[in-house]
């Protein structure tokens, strides 16, 4: 899998997760720009995966429902 180091797509309404990732040095992009990301973070898998089916990515999708921002960051860091 090819991806740009430390680039993550995060659903727009997950601002606390975006902030936590940015503090750790991650580049956070919109799911609409999810090319070459290491992961996609969503809130609930029933929301059409942020239109990810229209985006070409092999990155894992992390459902952040019920998780703290720190837990999401930890999950993403475990992918490296």
N, C-alpha and C positions, 0 to 999 in steps of 0.2 A: 504494500500500500504506500502510495506517495502522498505526503502532506507537508504543508509548511509548518515548521516547528512552532508549537504553542499558539495555534490559531484554532478558535472554537466558534461555532455558530450557536447563538443563544436566542431563544424566542424573545421577542421585543418586550413583553411584560415582566420579564425576570430581571429587574434592575439590580436587586441585591446580589444575584449570582453573577451578573456582568461585572459589578464592582469588585467582588471577591476575586474573580479571575484576572481582572486588570491589575489589581494590587499584586498578584503573583506573577505578573509579566506576560500574561496571555493577551493576544490580539483577539478581540471579540467582534464578530461580524453578524450580520443579519442572516437568517436561514436562506434568504433569497440569494445570498452570495456564499453559499456553503461549499464551493469548490476548494479542494485541497485543505480541508479542515481535519483535525484529529478527532473531533466529536461534535455532535449536535445535541443541544440541551433543550428539552421541551417540558411543558407542564401538562402532563396528562397525555396519554397516547391516543385519545379519541378525538383530538382536535385536528385531524387530517395531517398530522406530523408537519405542521407549519408549511404545508405545500412541498415537503421534501420529495414527494413522489415525482415532482417536476424538476428536481435538482439531481444532477448526477454526482453521487457521493457514495463511497463505501465506508464512510465513517460510522462508528457506533452511535446509536441514538440513546441518550440517557434521559429517562423520565424523572424529572426533579420533584415530582409530587411527593410530599411528605419528607423531603430532604432539606437540610440546612445548606446554606451556601458552602460552608466548609466541607460538608459531606460530598457535594457535587465536585468541588475542586479536588478532593481526595480521590474520587472515582476517576476523574480525568487524568490525574497524575499517575494513577495505576496503569494507564494505557501506554505510558512512555517506556 
